[in-house]
Amino acid sequence: MVIKSYIDRITIRPDICHGKPVIRGMRYPVELILDLLGSGMTIEEILIDYSLLDREDILACIQYASQLTKVKLIRKIVA
């Protein structure tokens, strides 16, 4: 099974949404899409509400989040 990468759809620019990762430079932050998915919305429901997005954009957000969780070491910081 070949897994297609959609991460190139995620852009980070200081002049768009204060440098937060967004979908194709369109001011739709990745965190918004992840919050919507986390609240129980389906991909299809998100696509209805945000007509400029397509399925690959949503998958790119999920892949991006997955990459962020792949760390080698987590250390507790004592304040």
N, C-alpha and C positions, 0 to 999 in steps of 0.2 A: 504494500500500500504506500503510495506516494502522498506525502503531506505537503500541500502548497503553502508557501509563505505569503502572508498578506501584510507583513509588518512594514513594508515600504509605503503603505498608505498612511502611516502615522507620521506626522511631522511635528517638529519642535522648533519654534521661532520666537525670539524674544518679543517681537512686535505683535504676536497673535496670542490672546488669552494669557498674557504675562508669562509666556514661555512654557505653558502647560502643554503636554502632548495632545494634539488634536487630530481629527480625521481629515486628511487631504487639505490641510490649511483652511478649513471651512469654519472654524470657531465652534465646532462640536467637540468638546473635550472628551477624551477617552474615559475619564472618571464619570462623566454623565451617563455614558452608555453602560458602563459597568454597574453604576447605581441602578439604572433602569432594569438591567438583567437581574441584579440582586434583589430587587423589589418584587420580582416574579413576572415581569413582562416578558413575552416571547420575542424572538427576533422579528417575527411577522408583525406583531403589534408595534414595535419600535419603528419598523419600516413604514407603517401606515402613518404614524405620528410625525416622522421625520423623512419626508418624501425625497429629499436630496441624497439620502444615504442608500447604500445597497447592502446586500447580504455580506459581501466581502469586507465592507467597512466594519461591520459588527464582529466578524471573525477576526479581523485585524486587531480590534480592541482586546479580544480574549487572548490572542497570541501575545500581544504586548504585555498584558498583565501576567501571563504565564512566564514570560522571560524575566520579569521583575522579581518573581518569587524564586528564581533559580540562583540562590546564593550559596557560597561554600561554607560560610561560617556566620553564625549569629551570636553576638555577645551581649550580655546584659550590661547596661550602663547604669552605674550607681550615681545618683544625683547628690 
